[in-house]
Amino acid sequence: MIPSRWQWLPIGVFVLLVVPCTWLSLAISRSRGGVVFIAAPIGAALFPALFVLLVCLLFPNRKASFQQLGMHKPGQLKWYGFALIQPTSMVVVGYLVSWATGLIKFAPDMATINASGGPLPFIITLFILAIGEEVGWRGFLQPRLTQLFDLRRALPLTGLVWVVWHYSFLIWTIQNDGSNPLINTLLFTIGLVLVDSTLIGWVRAGSQSLWPAVIWHMTWNVVWFFGLQIFSVQHLGWTYIGNDSGIVPLLVGALIIFWVWRRRSAASPLPDPSLSARAIWTKTKT
């Protein structure tokens, strides 16, 4: 039996590096302002991948550790369909309900996207940033937690670390728009821990590849951000209803989760993404 410390140690090192370093970098950038303030969140979004690389190099069986990330195989095409449809439906329905109820208005303003070089460079940037995050959350953390527990418990645990890491971005971008930050934070926490992490994690586990999870993450950010530019006039209360962690997207995501788990056959469970991780522990010497 492999001592549990060998299983927990890489996870602990990763979490204790990525969370405090991200918080610290964004806190410093906020105090300095200017270009540092703008560039810091882009760099911080790459921290998960950076620290995964460090942890994989520090601990034994590097080859198995890197294979466990799921970057070496593409996965079946159907998982890319899920990765495109799920986040798009959640975000679009949120915007449409907000627009229909008068919480937002159709007023295109593409200044932010144009300032980044246009839609294509902007989407490529979001793709790179999604890789930076997903290497850490669904490449490294989720399979190792699945090996320690099971998939159902690993999904919210991965989401918990993900949301604590994300809180630093909420503080960095805090705005006085009249909404209640506690309500926004509560909805954001529920969304990441229970909804988004479950759906992305399901795609990652089913495909046995990191890339559908990257596409899911990127698609969410692309659709959400383009929606902000298209419906640039937003009224008080819209963040509770239709924003990325609003009630409507959460409900749509919950319905998708219900459909997914109802269709799962007990006789044919999802592939276990911890199998490659298990090779790491069984090869580790006590």
C-alpha positions in Angstrom: 0.0 0.0 0.0 1.4 3.4 -1.0 1.4 5.8 1.9 -1.2 8.6 1.4 1.4 11.3 1.8 2.8 10.4 -1.6 -0.6 10.9 -3.1 -1.4 14.2 -1.3 2.1 15.7 -1.5 2.1 16.8 -5.2 -1.5 18.1 -4.8 -0.6 20.0 -1.7 2.6 21.5 -3.3 0.6 22.6 -6.4 -2.2 24.2 -4.4 0.1 26.0 -2.0 2.0 27.4 -4.9 -0.7 28.4 -7.4 -3.2 30.0 -5.0 -1.0 32.3 -2.9 1.2 33.3 -5.9 -1.9 34.3 -7.9 -3.4 36.2 -5.1 0.0 38.0 -4.4 0.6 38.9 -8.1 -2.8 40.4 -8.6 -2.7 42.3 -5.3 0.7 43.8 -6.3 -0.6 44.7 -9.8 -3.7 46.4 -8.3 -1.5 48.6 -6.1 0.8 49.6 -9.0 -1.8 50.1 -11.7 -1.0 51.0 -15.3 0.3 48.3 -17.6 1.1 46.0 -14.7 -2.5 46.1 -13.6 -3.7 45.1 -17.1 -1.1 42.4 -17.8 -1.2 40.7 -14.4 -4.4 38.6 -14.9 -3.1 37.3 -18.2 0.1 36.1 -16.6 -1.7 34.8 -13.6 -4.0 32.7 -15.8 -0.9 30.8 -16.9 0.2 30.1 -13.3 -1.6 26.7 -13.0 0.2 25.3 -16.0 3.5 26.7 -14.8 3.3 25.2 -11.4 2.0 21.9 -12.8 5.2 21.8 -14.9 7.3 22.5 -11.7 5.5 19.8 -9.7 5.8 17.2 -12.4 9.5 17.8 -12.6 10.0 17.8 -8.9 8.4 14.4 -8.2 9.3 10.9 -9.5 8.0 9.3 -12.7 7.9 12.4 -14.7 6.8 10.6 -17.9 3.7 9.1 -16.2 2.9 12.5 -14.6 3.0 14.3 -18.0 0.9 11.6 -19.7 -1.7 11.9 -16.9 -2.3 15.5 -18.0 -4.1 14.1 -21.1 -2.5 16.4 -23.6 -1.0 13.6 -25.7 -4.4 12.4 -27.2 -7.2 14.4 -28.7 -10.2 12.4 -27.6 -13.3 11.5 -29.6 -15.0 14.1 -31.7 -18.3 13.9 -29.8 -16.7 15.4 -26.7 -15.8 18.6 -28.6 -19.5 18.8 -29.5 -20.4 18.7 -25.9 -17.6 21.2 -25.1 -19.1 23.7 -27.6 -22.9 23.2 -27.0 -23.0 23.1 -23.2 -21.3 26.5 -22.4 -22.9 28.2 -25.4 -26.4 27.2 -24.4 -25.9 28.2 -20.8 -24.5 31.7 -21.6 -26.8 32.5 -24.5 -29.9 31.6 -22.6 -28.7 33.9 -19.8 -28.3 36.8 -22.2 -31.6 36.2 -23.9 -33.6 36.1 -20.7 -31.8 39.2 -19.5 -32.5 41.0 -22.8 -36.2 39.9 -22.8 -36.7 41.2 -19.3 -35.0 44.5 -20.1 -32.0 44.0 -17.9 -29.6 44.4 -20.8 -29.9 46.2 -24.1 -28.6 45.4 -27.6 -25.9 48.1 -28.0 -22.8 46.6 -29.7 -19.5 48.1 -28.6 -16.5 46.1 -29.8 -13.8 48.5 -28.6 -12.2 46.1 -26.1 -12.0 43.3 -28.6 -10.8 45.6 -31.4 -8.1 46.9 -29.0 -6.7 43.4 -28.7 -6.3 43.2 -32.5 -9.7 42.0 -33.5 -11.9 38.9 -32.9 -9.4 36.2 -34.1 -6.4 37.3 -31.9 -8.8 37.8 -29.0 -10.1 34.2 -29.4 -6.6 32.8 -29.7 -5.6 34.6 -26.5 -8.6 33.1 -24.7 -7.6 29.6 -26.0 -4.0 30.0 -24.7 -5.4 31.2 -21.3 -7.8 28.3 -21.2 -4.8 25.9 -21.7 -3.0 27.7 -18.9 -5.9 27.0 -16.5 -7.0 23.6 -17.6 -3.6 22.0 -17.4 -3.8 22.7 -13.7 -7.5 22.0 -12.9 -8.6 19.2 -15.2 -5.1 18.0 -16.3 -3.4 17.7 -13.0 -5.8 18.1 -10.1 -9.0 16.3 -11.1 -7.3 12.9 -12.1 -5.3 12.8 -8.9 -8.3 13.6 -6.7 -10.3 11.0 -8.6 -7.6 8.4 -7.7 -7.9 9.4 -4.1 -11.7 9.4 -3.9 -13.9 8.9 -6.9 -15.1 11.1 -9.8 -18.2 12.4 -8.2 -16.3 13.8 -5.2 -13.3 14.8 -7.3 -15.4 17.2 -9.4 -16.5 19.5 -6.6 -13.2 19.3 -4.9 -11.5 20.4 -8.1 -14.1 23.2 -8.4 -13.4 24.3 -4.8 -9.7 24.9 -5.5 -10.6 26.5 -8.8 -13.0 29.0 -7.2 -10.6 29.9 -4.3 -8.0 30.6 -6.9 -10.5 32.7 -8.9 -11.5 34.9 -5.9 -8.3 36.9 -6.5 -9.6 37.8 -9.9 -12.9 38.9 -8.4 -11.1 41.2 -6.0 -8.8 42.5 -8.8 -11.8 43.4 -11.0 -14.1 44.6 -8.3 -16.4 47.4 -9.5 -19.0 49.6 -7.9 -21.9 48.7 -10.2 -24.5 48.7 -7.5 -24.8 45.0 -7.2 -24.3 43.1 -4.0 -20.8 41.6 -4.1 -21.7 38.9 -1.5 -24.6 37.7 -3.7 -22.4 37.7 -6.8 -19.7 35.8 -5.0 -22.2 33.2 -3.7 -23.5 32.6 -7.2 -20.0 32.5 -8.6 -19.0 29.9 -6.0 -22.0 27.7 -6.7 -21.4 28.0 -10.4 -17.8 27.0 -10.4 -17.9 24.4 -7.7 -21.1 22.6 -8.5 -22.0 23.3 -12.1 -19.0 24.3 -14.3 -16.6 22.0 -12.6 -19.0 19.1 -13.0 -19.6 19.7 -16.7 -16.0 20.4 -17.7 -14.9 17.5 -15.5 -17.4 15.1 -17.1 -16.0 16.1 -20.6 -12.5 15.6 -19.4 -13.2 12.2 -17.8 -15.3 10.9 -20.7 -12.9 12.0 -23.4 -9.7 11.0 -21.5 -8.2 14.1 -23.1 -7.5 17.6 -21.8 -8.4 19.3 -25.1 -12.2 19.1 -24.9 -12.0 20.6 -21.4 -9.9 23.4 -22.9 -12.4 24.0 -25.6 -15.3 24.0 -23.1 -13.4 26.7 -21.0 -12.5 28.8 -24.0 -16.0 28.6 -25.5 -17.5 29.8 -22.2 -15.2 32.8 -22.1 -15.6 33.7 -25.8 -19.4 33.6 -25.8 -19.6 35.4 -22.5 -17.2 38.2 -23.4 -18.7 38.7 -26.9 -22.1 38.9 -25.2 -20.8 41.7 -22.9 -19.8 43.7 -26.0 -23.0 43.1 -27.9 -25.2 43.9 -24.9 -23.1 46.7 -23.6 -25.9 48.5 -21.7 -26.5 46.6 -18.5 -28.9 47.5 -15.7 -28.8 46.7 -12.0 -29.7 43.1 -11.3 -28.6 41.6 -14.5 -25.5 40.0 -12.8 -27.9 38.0 -10.6 -30.0 36.7 -13.5 -28.0 36.4 -16.8 -24.3 37.0 -16.2 -21.9 34.1 -16.4 -22.8 33.0 -12.8 -26.3 34.3 -12.9 -29.3 32.2 -11.9 -30.4 31.4 -15.5 -27.0 29.9 -16.7 -26.8 28.0 -13.4 -30.3 26.5 -13.9 -29.5 25.6 -17.5 -26.2 24.0 -16.4 -28.1 22.1 -13.6 -30.5 20.7 -16.2 -27.6 19.6 -18.4 -26.0 17.8 -15.4 -29.3 16.1 -14.6 -29.6 14.9 -18.2 -26.0 13.7 -18.2 -26.2 11.7 -15.0 -29.6 10.2 -15.9 -28.2 8.9 -19.2 -25.1 7.5 -17.6 -25.3 3.7 -17.5 -24.3 2.1 -14.2 -23.0 -0.8 -16.3 -20.9 1.5 -18.5 -19.5 4.2 -16.3 -17.2 6.9 -17.6 -13.6 6.0 -18.1 -11.5 6.5 -15.0 -9.2 9.4 -15.6 -7.1 8.4 -12.6 -5.8 5.2 -14.3 -2.7 6.9 -15.7 -2.2 8.7 -12.4 -2.3 5.4 -10.5 0.7 4.3 -12.4 2.6 7.2 -10.7 1.7 6.0 -7.2 2.3 2.3 -7.9 5.8 3.1 -9.2 6.7 5.3 -6.3 9.0 3.8 -3.7 8.2 4.2 -0.1 
